[in-house]
């Protein structure tokens, strides 16, 4: 039975000493991250009476976070997880406290923007957890695939529970309660995560200045550029789906149901991630990534059809649940590619760049969907996620030759974690045999990569 297979497989995964400890402590910090957006909007809309200000403060934090996260990742790669996570978590508590005080004392709006900008230096605990799994199971590709699938399911679980928890705290106790709780959970989780030293990956040996891959940004690897752009388009899917769903539910007079509808998207992705981990990969990660992106385009046509057809919330919920099922496999394979395309010394920075691409995409997708919701009929906005998924597929197709990983076997799943040498191999000739149309699209889009 699937439930028994789930328990057996994931029990084996957590048999590694220390795996449970770093997973649970990291989960606290990731839950806090998913609470921040809703908690901040509720706080400022209640205390300052302005959704516009709330949106500006939130957007400021997202932009600076997208810049700061890769920088923190670079420090982690250079100095180790604990040495960077502890000061970053303690520092991050200072601007958060400042923001709460500024709101309480009625400080000018620009102080809130400043605090939000300074607050966006949180360490990427999800990326660091994936780095630990890659080290623990460096000789077991199947276990790494299972771990990446589990991590994606955890992400979806956090983004289901986090906003709901923040809303309950803000409306039950005080508008500040959500942000205070998120800050406490985030700081505590990060410090406890850093304390799990026995599972922390060792620093790679230093390399000479003239060796291959000795310095420079991970973006010098063409495959990572393809993935970051693809993740940016995927982030647009998330942002546009969220705003369009809220607007559609509001148009039907059931705005309060929007949270449940969005939870169904995350639930579909969470379940798909857990089940995807049980499948033994039979293709290299590059072709699997293309299949995932293609599936996203297909399933996102379902909410578009439901929205344009004026479907009720029940049918729309089914369509959204189905739409979420293609997200996790695509993201799991994408993160696997990040790990395999980069040398080990750039794992954390590369994964932080991928997450930053998603964050920027969410902001852009939300902004576009908001504009469409104000000017078009309800449900029209679901064309944006479908179009963004199509863009992600085109980018992946255009750069597919850069997604070939060295030494991958078509039946054995992913190869080992990225070595300290160059990872931009030219293997996987079979994945480059596309149609003439795909070749034309590659020449057109690759200029931007």
N, C-alpha and C positions, 0 to 999 in steps of 0.2 A: 504494500500500500504506500502511496506517496507520503503520508504522514510518518510512517515507520522509516521510510528511506530518508526523510528529512532529519529525523532524530538521530539515526545511525550515522549519517554522513557528518552532520555538524558536531556530534559528540566526538567523533574522531578528530575533527578540526581543533576542538578545544582541549584535546588531550595534551597539547604542547604546554609545558610548564609556563605559567605566567600569562597565558593567552586570555583567560577569563578576567584577570585583574586589569590589564590594560584596555580590554574591550569595555568593561563596565565604567571605568573611570573616564575614558575618552567619550563615552556616551553622554555623560553629564555635560561636558563642554559642548558637544554638538547639539544637545537638546537646548541649551542656553542660546546658541546661535540662531536656532529656528524660532525662538521666542522674541528676539530683539525687535524685528520689524513691526509686528502687531503691537507689542508693548509700547514701542515708541510712538506709533501713530495714535493709539488710544490716549496715552499720556498727554501729548501735545494738543490733540483735538479737545480734550476735556479741560485742561488747564489754560490753554491759550485760545481755544475756540477757532482754530484754523487748520483745516486739512491741507491747505496749501503749504503752510509752514512745516507741518509734519512731513509732507512729501519731500520738501526741500532738504530738511535735516536728514531724513532717511537716505535720500539720493546722495548727499554729500558723503555719508558714511560708506555707502556702497562703492562710490568712485575711489575714495582713498583706500578702502579695503582691497579693491582690485589691484591697486598699485602696491600696497604694503604687504599683501600676502606673499607674493613671490620673493620680496626682499627678505622677509622672515624665513621663507623656505631656503633661501641661499645661505643664511646664517646657520640654519639647522644642518644643512649639508656640510658646512665648514667646521662647526664647533660641536655638533651633537644635539640631540633633542632636549635633554634635560637642561643643559647650559643656556639654551635660548628660551625654552618654554617658561621656565620659572620667572625670569625678569620680565618677559613679555606679558605674562598673565598679571603680575603685580603692577606693572606700568598701566595696563589697560584698565585696571580698576580706578585709576586716578581721574582720567577724563570722564568716565561714567559717573563717578561721584560728583564731579564738577557739573555735569549736565543736569543731574537731579537737583543740585543746589541752585543752579541758575533758574530752573523752572520754578522752584519753590520760592526764591527771592524776587522773582519778576525781572530778571536781568534782560537786557536787550536781546533781540532775536539773533544778532550776529554772534553772540556768545554761544548760543546753542549750535550754530553751524560750526564754530571753532571746536567745541567739545566733541561733536560728532566726527569731525575730520580726524582729531587726535585719538579718538576712541577705536579707530579701525585698524588696530595692530594685533588682532587676536591670532594666535598660532593656529595653523591648519591641522587640527587633531585628526581629522579624517585621513588626510594625506599621510600623517606620521603613523597612524595605525596601519595603513596599507603598506607602508615601508617596513613595519615590523613583521607583518605577515610574509612579505617577500623575503625577508631575511630568515625567518623561522622555517619557511618551506622552500628554501632556495633550490633544493634538489628534488622537489615534488611538484611538477606543473599542475597536476590535478588538484592538489591541496591549495595552490595559489589561486587557481580559477574559482574554487569553492569559497575561499576567503574573500576575494574581490566581489563575488556575488553577495556574500553575507554583508559586506560593508555597504554595498549599494542599498540593500534592503534596510539596513540601519538608518541610512540617510533618509530614505522615504518614511520610515517609522517616525523619525524625529520631526520631519516636516508635516506629518499628520498630527502628532501630539503637541508639538511646541506651540503653534498658534492658538490651539484650543485652550491649553493650560494658561497661556498669557492672558487670553480674553477672560477666563474664569477668575483669575487673580485680580485683574484690573477692575472688573465689574462687581466682584464680591467684597473685596477689601478696600482698595484705594487705587486710583489711576497709576500711582507709582509702584504698586506691588509687583506688577509683571516685570518691570525693568530691574527692580531691586533683586527679585528672585533669580532672574536670568544672570545678573552680574555675580551673585553669590554662587550659583551653580557653575558658571563658566570659570570663575577663578578657582574654585575648589576642585572641579574636574581636571583642569589643566595641571594644577599642582600635584594632584594624586597620580595623574597620568605620568608626569615627569618622574615621579618617585619610583616607578616600575623600571628599575635599571637593568634587571637581568634580561629583559626582552628588547632593550634598546639596541638597534643595529650599531655595530662598531663603525667608527669613521674609516673611510677607505684610505689606503696608504697614499701619502703625498706623491705627486707626479712632477716631473721636471717641466720647466716652462716650455720646452720645445717639443714635448710629446704630443701625440694626437689627442684632441679633446681635453687638453690640460687647462684651458681657460675659456672664458667667453660665456655668453648667455646660452641656455638650452635652446632658445629659438633659432640658433644657428643650425640645429638639426631640422631639415625640411619636414620630416614627418610630424614633429611637434607643432610646427606652424599650421600644418593641415588640420591637426587635431584641435588646436586652440580655436581656429576659425570655425570648425565644425561644431565645437562646444558652444561657441558664441551664438551660432544659429539655433542650437538646441535650447540654449537659455531663453532665446526669444520665444520658443514654443511654450516654455513654462510661464513666462511673464504674460504673454498674450492670452493663454488659456485661463489664467487666474482672473484677470480683469474682465475678460469677455464673459466668464461664467458668473461673476458677481453681477454684471450688468444685465445678463439674461434673466437671472433669478429675480432681480429687482423689477424688471419689466413685467414679470409674471406675478408680482406682488408677494414674492416669497424670498426676500433678500436674505433672511436669516438661514435659509437652506443652502446658501452658497458654500458655507464652510463644509457641510456634509458632502456636497457634490465634489469639491476639491479634494476632500479626504478619500473619495472613491478613486480619483486619479492616482493618488499616492498609494492606495491599497492595491490597485492593479499592478503598479510598478513593484511594490514590495513583494507581492506574491510571485510575480514573474522572476524577480531577482533570486528568491529562495529556490525556486524550481530550476532556474537556469544553472545554478551552481551544481545541481545533481547530474547535469548532462555532460558527458565526456566530449570535449571539443574535437571535431573531426576535420576542421579546417584551420588554417593559419589565422591569427587575429585580424589581419588586414581584410581578407574576404568576409570574415564574420562581422566586422564592423560595417562593411557595405550592406550586408544582409540586414543588419539591425536598423541602419538608416532607411533602407527601403521599406522595412516593416513599419517604421514610424510614419512615413508618408501615407501608407495604406490605412492604418488604423485611425489616423487623424482626420480622414475623410468622414468617419462615422459621426463625431460631434458636429462637423460642418453640415452634414445632411440633416441631422436632427435639429440643429438650430435654424437652418433655412426652411425646414419643413414645419416650424412652429411646434415642435414636440413638447410634451409636458416634462416635468422634472424627472419623473420615473424613467422614461425612455432616454432622456439626456444623461441621467446617471449611469445607465447601462453602457451608453456610448463612451462616456468619459472613463469608466472603469476599463473598458476594452482598449481605449486609447493609451492608458497608462502601461499596458502590458508590454509594449515595445520599448519603453524607455530604459528600464533596468538592463536588459541584455546589451543594448547599445552602449550605455555608460560603462558597464562592467568591462566590455571588450575595449572600449576607448582607454580606460585606466590601465588595462593590461598592456596596451600598446605604448602608453607613456612610459611604463616601467621597462619595457623591452627595448624601446628605441633609444633610451638615454643611458649613459654610464651611471653606475651606482652613486657616484659622487654628486649627481644632479637630480636624484629622485624627488626630493622634497620640493625643490624649486620648480621642477617641471610639473609636478602634480598641482602645485599652487597656481601656476600659470593656467592650467586647464580649468581649475575652479574659478579663477578670475574671469576667464572667458565666459563661463556660464553666468557669473554675476552681472557682467556688463550686458550680456544678452537678455537676462531677465529684466533689467532696467529699460532697455530699448523696446523689448516686446510689450512691457506694461504701458510705456508711454504711447506707442502706436495703437495699442488696443483701446486705451482711454480715448484717444482722438476719434477712432472709428465708432466707439460706443456712443459718443455724443452726436454723431452726424449720420449714422446709418441705422437701419432696422435691427432689432434684437436678433442675435444669431449670426449676423453678417461677420462679426469679428472672428468667428471660428475659421474664417478663411486665412487669417494671419498665422495661426499655428501650423496649418497645413502647408502654407507657402514657406514658412520658416523651415519646416522639416524637408521640404523639397530643396531649399537652398543648402541645407546641411548635406543632403545626398549629393547634390552637384559638386560641392566642395570636396567631399570625400572621393567622388569619382575622379575629379580632376587631379587630385593628389594621390591617387591610389598606389602609384609606383613607389611613393615615398613611405607607404605604410607597410612595405615588406620588411619583415624582421629577419635578421640573420640566423640561420640554423633552425628554422621552424620546420616541424614535421607535420604533414597533413593529417596524421592519425594520432599523434601524441599530444596534441594541445600545444600550449605555449612553450616556448623555449625558456631557458633559465633567465633569471633577472639580468638586466643589462650589465655588460661587462664594463671594465674601465677603459676599454678601447673604444674606437668609433663604432656606433651602432647603426649607422645609416647604410646598411648593406644593399646589394642589388639583387637579392634573392627573390624568390616568389615569382618566377617568370609567368607562371600560369595565371596569376591574378592580374597581369597587365594585358591579357588578351581580351580586349573588349571590342565592342562594335565600332564602326566608323563614326557613329554619332558621339559615342563616349570619347573617342580620340579627339574629335573636334572640340568637345567641351573641355577636355584637358588642356588643349593648347590655348583656349580662350581664358580659362580661369587661372591656369598656373602662373600667368603673368602677375597676378595679385598675390601669389604665395611666395 
